[in-house]
Amino acid sequence: MAWRTLGRRVRVAAEATNGNPVIVVDGARLVLPPGARHFRQLVTCTRCGEDFASAPVLNAGQLTRELSQVCGRCMVNLP
């Protein structure tokens, strides 16, 4: 399902910290968690700098190169 949704040429770039492969499509870094039906885009937390998986990518139009988001751990600790 996930591969057909993108409909583009993909390449495996590296492995994520949890062992899942990181896939690069049009400059966006994606990961397919175990058991998931759709890729999730890897984004960098603007506060701590850690990479985390964002919402599912349901179509190729949702691919962006740079997203500004805050991870769940930092969100809990916001002032």
Secondary structure, 3 states (H helix, E strand, C coil): CHHHHHCCCCEEEEECCCCCEEEEECCEEEECCCCCCCCEEEEEECCCCCEEEEEECCCHHHCCCCCCECCHHHHHCCC
